[in-house]
Amino acid sequence: MIMILEGKILARAIHALAKIGDELHIEPIKEGLTIKTVNSSKSAYSVFNFHLPFFLDYSFSTDSTDEPSCTSVGNTITKCKLPMKSILSVFRSIGSLDKSVETCSIELPPVYALLIIEFRCKHGIVKHFNLRFFECESVEAEFSRDGFASNFSCTSRFYSEALMSFHSSTHEVTWSLEMDQVHLMNHIDDEMDASKCVRTDVKLAKDEFIEFNVVHCTKITFCLKELRAVLGFAESLGLDIDCRMENAGQPVLFSLNKDDLYSADFLLATLTPAADSTQSSSKTHVSRTNTSSNATPVLRNQSKSRSSRSSLPNTSMAVAASTQDQTCRLNSLSLLEPQIYPQMEIDYEAELNPPPSKRARARYIFQRCLKPSQDAVQKTTEVYAPPSDSEED
């Protein structure tokens, strides 16, 4: 598989994904190139799809040998995973790529587990990079853009100006949807002292949106870090952002398109609302697990077998179903199924002694320092010439 393209937009996409996850998944298919990532807490899934008109030249071949580092599933020739640090070392500076690099060539040979990147720069300079990727994995989230009840779109510049009102230390933001406006508020945890926190509330009127379709009023809370990564990419290229959401606890989807060249989807998990009572919380939990939604992500493995379907807020912890009535929110919402680890046997008999106090440590140090001098005083010396009072020779 060989593809030739302009590296500026690809570099911006990689930088946007690097702000979300630590690993980059690359999957070339017959219709183009797909790059995706998942953050460490499995609460954000991001994917870029580059279509055939985006490339200057695209050569796809399904003739691949059965190597341990290559996987052929359907139209996919190779699925590889690289650390973000290694791919960022190639696409380090977007400004220098825009000024010096004319074309970028990417090759995935079916035999070698290498990602070969070639930059053809000005003045006939050619740069080669060989990156070795990891074993093949398939990370997918099944969702449909039409499966969300409410959707609205606006320019990325408008969103950036609205988020400038929030402090840089704000980690989570709450979106409150109404029939004629949208409220943006900083989320304040119940454990925090409300008297010592600054509340920020930004109101966005309906007329300021390009498209505004709200079916029912709702309030959702999600992380602001991933949203800033979306806005950073869209604002640099002047793209509009479509936002789709349902109820609290269901994922929110930010998507953007550039004609038929490329598209991007950012699926973010949201926090669960507080339960009014144990009975109501158990009912809502059962209804969420029984009802299926098109926006619910499903993990696919290499054999294309679907894992058990569950909504985002109920997959963060293995005991989330049993402790739903005792918690008002989850620490992190998972996109993938958590791995159940065996319980470890803990030896309670082997207890560590507490460290000595500072005064005891100081006494011990001074005793060790003064011990040689004390030993020298106490040591008896042998007398070779005893003193005499007489002056005998």
C-alpha positions as CSV (number, residue, x, y, z in Angstrom):
1,M,0.0,0.0,0.0
2,I,1.4,3.4,-1.1
3,M,-0.2,6.8,-0.8
4,I,1.0,10.3,-1.7
5,L,-0.6,13.3,-0.2
6,E,0.1,16.8,1.2
7,G,1.3,16.4,4.7
8,K,-0.1,19.6,6.3
9,I,-3.7,18.4,7.0
10,L,-2.5,14.9,8.1
11,A,0.0,16.5,10.5
12,R,-2.8,18.6,12.1
13,A,-4.9,15.5,12.4
14,I,-2.1,13.6,14.1
15,H,-1.5,16.5,16.5
16,A,-5.2,16.6,17.4
17,L,-5.2,12.9,18.1
18,A,-2.0,13.2,20.2
19,K,-3.9,15.5,22.6
20,I,-6.4,12.7,23.3
21,G,-4.5,9.3,23.2
22,D,-1.0,7.9,23.5
23,E,-1.3,5.4,20.6
24,L,-2.2,5.9,17.0
25,H,-4.0,3.2,15.1
26,I,-3.6,3.3,11.3
27,E,-5.9,1.3,9.0
28,P,-5.7,1.7,5.2
29,I,-8.7,0.5,3.4
30,K,-9.9,0.5,-0.2
31,E,-11.9,3.7,0.3
32,G,-9.0,5.6,1.9
33,L,-7.0,5.9,5.1
34,T,-8.3,5.8,8.7
35,I,-6.4,6.9,11.8
36,K,-7.9,6.7,15.2
37,T,-7.0,6.8,18.9
38,V,-8.6,6.1,22.3
39,N,-7.5,7.9,25.5
40,S,-6.1,6.1,28.5
41,S,-9.3,6.2,30.5
42,K,-11.3,4.8,27.5
43,S,-13.7,7.8,27.7
44,A,-12.9,9.4,24.3
45,Y,-12.8,7.8,20.9
46,S,-11.5,9.8,17.9
47,V,-11.2,8.8,14.2
48,F,-10.2,10.6,11.0
49,N,-11.3,9.2,7.6
50,F,-9.4,10.4,4.6
51,H,-11.2,9.6,1.4
52,L,-9.7,8.9,-2.1
53,P,-10.1,12.5,-3.5
54,F,-7.8,13.7,-0.6
55,F,-4.8,11.8,-2.0
56,L,-2.6,12.7,-4.9
57,D,-2.1,9.0,-5.6
58,Y,-3.4,6.0,-3.7
59,S,-2.4,2.5,-4.5
60,F,-4.2,-0.2,-2.5
61,S,-3.4,-3.9,-3.0
62,T,-5.1,-6.9,-1.3
63,D,-2.2,-9.3,-2.1
64,S,-0.6,-9.7,1.2
65,T,1.2,-12.6,2.8
66,D,0.1,-14.0,6.0
67,E,2.8,-12.5,8.3
68,P,2.4,-12.3,12.0
69,S,2.5,-8.5,11.9
70,C,-0.1,-8.1,9.2
71,T,-3.8,-8.8,9.3
72,S,-6.1,-9.0,6.3
73,V,-9.8,-8.6,7.3
74,G,-12.2,-7.6,4.5
75,N,-10.7,-4.8,2.5
76,T,-8.1,-3.9,5.2
77,I,-4.6,-4.9,4.2
78,T,-2.8,-3.9,7.4
79,K,-3.8,-2.7,10.9
80,C,-1.0,-1.3,12.9
81,K,-0.5,0.7,16.1
82,L,2.3,3.2,16.8
83,P,3.2,5.3,19.9
84,M,2.3,8.9,19.5
85,K,5.8,10.0,20.4
86,S,7.3,8.1,17.5
87,I,4.9,9.5,14.9
88,L,5.1,13.0,16.4
89,S,8.9,12.9,15.9
90,V,8.2,12.8,12.1
91,F,5.4,15.4,12.0
92,R,7.0,17.6,14.6
93,S,6.4,21.1,13.3
94,I,3.4,21.9,11.2
95,G,4.8,25.2,10.1
96,S,8.0,23.7,8.7
97,L,6.0,21.0,6.9
98,D,3.9,23.7,5.3
99,K,6.9,25.7,4.1
100,S,9.4,23.0,3.1
101,V,7.6,19.7,2.4
102,E,5.9,19.5,-1.0
103,T,4.6,15.9,-0.9
104,C,4.4,13.1,1.7
105,S,4.5,9.5,0.7
106,I,3.4,6.7,3.2
107,E,4.0,3.1,2.5
108,L,3.0,-0.1,4.4
109,P,4.9,-3.1,2.9
110,P,3.0,-6.3,3.5
111,V,6.2,-8.3,4.5
112,Y,7.9,-5.9,6.9
113,A,6.3,-4.5,10.0
114,L,7.4,-1.0,9.1
115,L,5.7,2.3,8.4
116,I,7.8,4.1,5.8
117,I,7.3,7.8,5.5
118,E,9.1,9.9,2.8
119,F,9.1,13.7,2.6
120,R,10.0,15.3,-0.7
121,C,11.1,18.8,0.2
122,K,12.2,21.8,-1.7
123,H,15.6,22.0,-3.5
124,G,15.5,18.2,-4.1
125,I,15.8,17.2,-0.4
126,V,14.3,13.8,0.4
127,K,13.8,12.6,4.0
128,H,13.1,9.0,4.9
129,F,11.6,7.7,8.2
130,N,11.1,4.0,9.1
131,L,8.8,3.4,12.1
132,R,8.2,-0.1,13.5
133,F,4.6,-0.6,14.6
134,F,3.2,-2.9,17.2
135,E,1.0,-6.0,16.9
136,C,-2.3,-5.6,15.1
137,E,-5.4,-4.5,17.0
138,S,-8.8,-3.3,15.9
139,V,-10.4,-0.5,17.9
140,E,-13.8,0.4,16.7
141,A,-16.9,2.1,18.1
142,E,-20.2,1.5,16.3
143,F,-22.4,4.6,16.2
144,S,-24.5,6.4,13.8
145,R,-24.8,10.1,13.3
146,D,-28.5,9.8,12.8
147,G,-29.0,8.0,16.1
148,F,-28.9,11.1,18.2
149,A,-32.1,13.0,19.1
150,S,-30.7,16.6,19.4
151,N,-28.1,18.1,17.0
152,F,-26.8,21.6,16.3
153,S,-23.9,23.0,14.4
154,C,-21.9,26.2,14.6
155,T,-18.5,27.5,13.5
156,S,-15.4,26.4,15.4
157,R,-14.5,30.0,16.0
158,F,-17.7,30.6,17.8
159,Y,-17.1,27.7,20.1
160,S,-13.6,28.8,20.8
161,E,-14.7,32.3,21.8
162,A,-17.3,30.9,24.1
163,L,-14.8,28.6,25.8
164,M,-12.4,31.5,26.3
165,S,-14.5,32.6,29.2
166,F,-13.6,29.5,31.2
167,H,-10.4,29.3,33.3
168,S,-7.6,27.2,32.0
169,S,-7.8,24.9,35.0
170,T,-11.4,23.9,34.2
171,H,-11.5,20.1,33.5
172,E,-15.2,19.5,32.9
173,V,-17.9,21.6,31.3
174,T,-21.7,21.2,31.5
175,W,-23.9,21.8,28.5
176,S,-27.5,22.6,29.3
177,L,-29.8,22.4,26.3
178,E,-33.1,24.4,26.1
179,M,-35.5,24.9,23.2
180,D,-34.1,28.3,22.4
181,Q,-30.6,28.5,23.8
182,V,-27.6,26.5,25.1
183,H,-25.9,27.1,28.5
184,L,-22.2,26.4,29.0
185,M,-21.2,26.1,32.7
186,N,-18.1,24.8,34.5
187,H,-18.8,21.7,36.4
188,I,-18.3,21.9,40.2
189,D,-17.9,18.6,42.0
190,D,-19.9,17.9,45.1
191,E,-16.7,17.3,47.1
192,M,-15.5,20.8,46.3
193,D,-16.3,23.8,48.4
194,A,-18.8,25.9,46.4
195,S,-17.9,29.1,48.2
196,K,-14.3,28.9,47.0
197,C,-15.1,28.1,43.4
198,V,-15.8,30.5,40.5
199,R,-18.9,29.8,38.5
200,T,-18.9,30.6,34.8
201,D,-22.1,30.6,32.8
202,V,-22.2,31.4,29.0
203,K,-25.5,31.6,27.2
204,L,-25.6,30.9,23.4
205,A,-28.8,32.0,21.7
206,K,-30.5,29.9,19.0
207,D,-30.0,32.5,16.3
208,E,-26.2,32.2,16.6
209,F,-26.2,28.6,15.4
210,I,-26.1,27.5,11.8
211,E,-28.5,24.6,12.5
212,F,-30.4,24.1,15.8
213,N,-32.6,21.1,16.4
214,V,-33.2,20.3,20.1
215,V,-35.9,17.6,20.7
216,H,-35.9,17.7,24.5
217,C,-34.1,19.7,27.2
218,T,-31.2,17.9,28.8
219,K,-28.0,18.6,30.7
220,I,-24.7,16.7,30.1
221,T,-21.2,17.0,31.5
222,F,-18.0,15.9,29.8
223,C,-14.3,16.6,29.8
224,L,-13.0,19.8,28.2
225,K,-9.6,18.5,27.2
226,E,-10.9,16.5,24.3
227,L,-13.2,19.3,23.1
228,R,-10.3,21.7,22.9
229,A,-8.5,19.2,20.7
230,V,-11.5,19.1,18.3
231,L,-11.6,22.9,18.2
232,G,-7.9,23.2,17.6
233,F,-8.1,21.2,14.4
234,A,-11.4,22.7,13.2
235,E,-10.4,26.3,13.8
236,S,-7.1,26.0,12.0
237,L,-8.9,24.9,8.9
238,G,-12.1,27.1,9.3
239,L,-14.5,24.1,9.6
240,D,-17.9,23.9,11.1
241,I,-18.6,21.5,14.0
242,D,-21.7,19.4,14.4
243,C,-22.7,18.4,17.9
244,R,-25.1,15.5,18.6
245,M,-26.3,14.4,22.0
246,E,-29.1,12.7,23.9
247,N,-29.5,12.4,27.6
248,A,-27.0,12.6,30.5
249,G,-24.9,9.5,30.7
250,Q,-25.1,8.9,26.9
251,P,-22.1,9.7,24.7
252,V,-21.9,13.1,22.9
253,L,-20.6,13.2,19.3
254,F,-18.7,16.0,17.7
255,S,-18.2,15.6,13.9
256,L,-16.8,17.7,11.0
257,N,-16.6,17.3,7.3
258,K,-14.6,18.8,4.4
259,D,-16.6,18.1,1.2
260,D,-15.7,14.6,0.1
261,L,-12.0,14.9,1.2
262,Y,-12.0,13.9,4.8
263,S,-14.3,13.6,7.9
264,A,-13.7,13.3,11.6
265,D,-15.7,12.0,14.6
266,F,-15.0,12.6,18.3
267,L,-17.1,10.4,20.6
268,L,-16.9,11.6,24.2
269,A,-18.4,9.9,27.3
270,T,-20.6,11.9,29.7
271,L,-21.2,11.8,33.4
272,T,-24.2,10.1,34.9
273,P,-26.7,12.3,36.8
274,A,-27.4,12.0,40.5
275,A,-30.0,9.4,41.5
276,D,-33.0,10.7,43.5
277,S,-33.6,7.4,45.3
278,T,-32.4,3.8,45.2
279,Q,-35.6,2.7,43.4
280,S,-35.4,5.3,40.7
281,S,-31.7,4.7,40.1
282,S,-32.2,0.9,39.8
283,K,-35.1,1.4,37.3
284,T,-33.0,3.8,35.1
285,H,-30.1,1.4,35.2
286,V,-32.2,-1.5,34.0
287,S,-33.8,0.5,31.3
288,R,-30.5,1.7,30.0
289,T,-29.0,-1.8,29.8
290,N,-32.1,-3.3,28.1
291,T,-32.7,-0.6,25.5
292,S,-30.4,-0.5,22.5
293,S,-29.3,2.7,20.9
294,N,-27.5,3.4,17.6
295,A,-25.1,5.7,19.4
296,T,-23.9,3.0,21.8
297,P,-20.3,2.0,21.0
298,V,-19.5,-1.7,20.5
299,L,-16.0,-3.1,20.6
300,R,-14.9,-5.4,17.8
301,N,-12.0,-7.7,18.0
302,Q,-9.9,-9.2,15.2
303,S,-12.4,-11.9,14.6
304,K,-15.2,-9.4,14.2
305,S,-17.1,-10.8,17.1
306,R,-19.1,-8.2,19.0
307,S,-18.6,-7.9,22.7
308,S,-21.4,-7.4,25.1
309,R,-23.3,-4.2,24.3
310,S,-23.5,-1.7,27.2
311,S,-23.8,2.0,27.4
312,L,-20.8,4.2,28.1
313,P,-21.5,5.2,31.7
314,N,-22.0,1.6,32.9
315,T,-18.6,0.2,31.6
316,S,-16.1,2.2,33.6
317,M,-16.1,-0.1,36.6
318,A,-16.7,-3.8,37.0
319,V,-19.0,-3.1,40.0
320,A,-20.8,-0.2,38.5
321,A,-24.1,-2.2,38.3
322,S,-24.1,-3.2,41.9
323,T,-23.1,0.3,43.3
324,Q,-25.3,2.4,41.1
325,D,-27.5,3.4,44.0
326,Q,-24.6,4.5,46.1
327,T,-22.8,6.7,43.6
328,C,-24.0,9.9,42.0
329,R,-21.4,9.9,39.3
330,L,-18.6,7.8,37.8
331,N,-14.9,8.8,37.9
332,S,-14.3,7.8,34.3
333,L,-16.6,6.5,31.6
334,S,-15.2,3.6,29.6
335,L,-15.6,3.0,25.9
336,L,-14.1,-0.5,25.9
337,E,-15.0,-3.4,28.0
338,P,-12.8,-3.5,31.2
339,Q,-10.5,-6.4,31.8
340,I,-11.4,-8.4,34.9
341,Y,-8.2,-9.3,36.8
342,P,-7.9,-12.1,39.3
343,Q,-7.9,-11.2,42.9
344,M,-4.5,-11.2,44.5
345,E,-3.7,-13.0,47.7
346,I,-2.6,-10.4,50.3
347,D,-0.3,-11.5,53.1
348,Y,-1.5,-9.5,56.1
349,E,1.1,-11.0,58.4
350,A,4.0,-9.4,56.7
351,E,3.7,-5.8,58.0
352,L,6.3,-3.2,57.6
353,N,7.5,-1.4,60.6
354,P,6.8,2.4,60.7
355,P,9.7,4.6,59.9
356,P,11.5,6.1,62.9
357,S,10.9,9.7,63.9
358,K,13.1,12.5,62.8
359,R,14.6,12.9,66.3
360,A,15.6,9.2,66.4
361,R,17.2,9.4,63.0
362,A,19.2,12.5,64.0
363,R,20.4,10.7,67.2
364,Y,21.5,7.7,65.2
365,I,23.4,9.8,62.7
366,F,25.3,11.7,65.4
367,Q,26.1,8.6,67.3
368,R,27.6,7.1,64.1
369,C,29.6,10.2,63.5
370,L,31.0,10.5,67.0
371,K,31.7,6.8,67.5
372,P,35.3,6.8,66.1
373,S,36.3,9.7,68.4
374,Q,34.7,8.1,71.4
375,D,36.4,4.8,70.7
376,A,39.8,6.6,70.4
377,V,39.4,8.2,73.9
378,Q,38.3,4.9,75.5
379,K,41.0,2.9,73.8
380,T,43.9,2.0,76.1
381,T,47.4,2.7,74.7
382,E,50.4,0.5,75.4
383,V,53.3,2.4,77.1
384,Y,56.7,1.5,75.8
385,A,58.8,3.9,78.0
386,P,57.4,4.4,81.5
387,P,58.1,7.9,83.0
388,S,60.8,8.0,85.7
389,D,61.5,10.7,88.3
390,S,65.2,9.9,88.4
391,E,67.7,11.1,85.8
392,E,69.3,7.8,85.3
393,D,70.8,7.0,81.8
